[in-house]
Amino acid sequence: MKLTLKISATIVLLLLISVYGYLQIRASRSYHGQVAKNASVVYKLNVDGLLKIMAIDFMSHPGDYLKSKEKGEPGPDFTFPGNIFAYSLKTKASSTLFSGLALTDTTGLKTYLKRVLKIRDFEVIGLEDTTGGAINGAGKTVGRSADQKITVVYDEKMLAIAYSLKREALMEELTDILQHRNRMEDTAPLMAAVKKATGHLSWTTAGTAGQLNFKDGQVEMEGRFPTEGLDIPVHPHPSVQFADHALLKIWLNAGFKASSKPNEVATNKVSGMLKGSVFFKELSLKGISIEPDTLLKSYQGFVALEMGPGITQMDSLIAYEYNDDFEKVATVQMKKVTVPHLKLSITAAGKDLLSYLSANRVIGQDNRLNKQIFPLYQVFSSQQDQIWQLSTLNNDPIRLLTPSTSASTTASNPDFFALTADLKGIKTQQLFPLLNSWLKPFSHLKITAAKGEVGTARINGKLEFEDKNRNAFIQLIR
C-alpha cells in the first residue's frame, strides 16, 4: 500500500514538474521577436495566467462552459503563446498601438475580422524583401475599419494589427511584424523589465510600470510613474470637505515645479508638455479665448471634483409659435430639468483669476459660467478665501476643512491623489443613462497615488464588481 502511494505521489509530482516546465518554456519563447526595437511602452497579456483563471472558474461553474452553442461559420485558428504583447513606438503617438498573432489557419479570417473588428475595406498587395524588391508568390492582405482607427495586415502565417487615433503611416511597422524585422532582443533592458512583470495585464516603460490582476469580484491595480515636474507637498491632504453622500470624489494636492523666474509655471519641459496636452491647449470659441499659462499661474496646488445625486435646475427652452399675422416667432419657456450636482473646487489667486475670466467673458456678471464654454448645465461661480468653486447648484456652500481635520488626515493618509466612485449609486441615480450599459457589472472604484522612491509615485486601485463570486476577467469577456 505504501509503495503504491509513493508511486502515485511520484507520478503526480512528475506531472506537475512537466506542466511547470512546459509553461516556463511557453513563456520564454513568447518573448522572442514580438516587440519592435524602438518600442516605448510594452503591454503584456499573461495568457497562461488567464487560462488558469478560466480553469478554476470552469470547476466552479461548469454549466456555463458546457452550454451548447449553435455552429456558425468556420473561423481562423490563432497560435496563442504564453504572453501576447502590444506596444507603442517612440516615433508615433503614444496612443498608437501595434500587435501581432501567429496564424495556423486563415479560413474565415476575413469574415472574422469584419464581424469582430468591423474591418470593411480589404486590399491584396505584394510583400517586399529587405532590399525593397518584391517577393515572388508572396502577398499580404490589408484591411481597415470604417473609422480608419484599426488597420490589419496578414499573410498565411501572421496577423498584424495597429490601432491609432491619428492618421499616421502604419504600414512599415505592420510589414516588419509580418517579416519579423527590427525586433527587440530578449536581453534588451526594456524587455528584461517586461519579463519581470507578473500581472495578468502589465505595462512597462522607462520609469513607469504597472499591472492589473483579476480576482473574484474585483480587479486590482498597482504601479509606479515618474513625478518629474510635479510639486508634491511633504504632507498632502485635501483642502475641502466632501459630502457624505457624494457619488464621485476626486482630489489632487500637487502643483507644478516653478522655474528660476518668479510667477512662472513649470520648467520649459513640463510647460511644453502641458501646452501640448488636450486639457491645456488654448481654448478659443466664438470670440472667447483662454490662455493656459494664465490659469496655471493662478493655480495654487489643489483641485477637487465632487458629484452628488441629481438636483433640479430651471432651463430655458426656445419654442416657435405663430402670431396673429401668421408669422413664426420664438418664445422662451422655462422647464425643470434634473442635472448632476457637480462641484469643482480649486485653490487659486482668486481675485486675479476671476478678473481675468470676467474680462474674457468666461464668467458673466451674474457669476455664471458662459454657456458657450459648458452648454450642458448652468454652472455658478463663487469664492471663499483661497478656494474658487464652480457648481451646478446656485449658492452652493464651500466646505473648507478645519485645521484639526486636515492634521488628522495628513497623519493617516500620505496620498496626494484620490478617486472614489460609487458606480452602483451613479447607475441608480440614472444621471448618465448612456453609460449604464458600460457600468452595469461594476459597483465601486477607488484609485490613490502617493509618493514613492525619489522622483516616482506609487499608484494603487481597485475596481469592484456587482457579482462577488465570479472572476472579474470572466465577467468582462462574457
Protein Blocks (a to p, Z undefined) as FASTA:
>chain_A
ZZmmmmmmmmmmmmmmmmmmmmmmmmmmmmgopacfklfbdcdddfklmmmmmmmmmmmm
mmlmmpccddddddddddddfbdcddddfkbcfklccdddddfbfghklmmmmmmnopab
dcddddddfkopacehiacdddddfkomaccdddfkbccddddfbdcdfklmmmmmmnop
aiacfklmklmmmmmpmbfbdcddehiacdddddehiacddddddfehiacdfbgcdfbd
cdfklcbdcdddddddddfbehiacdfklmmmmmmpmklgccdeehiacdfklmmmmpgo
iacdddddddddddddddddddfkopacddddddddddddddddddddfklmmmmmmmno
macfkopacfklmmmbccddddehjbccddfbehiacddddfklmmmmmmmombfbdcdd
dfklmmmnomammlmmmmmmpmbdcdddddddehiacdddddddfblmbcfklmmmZZ
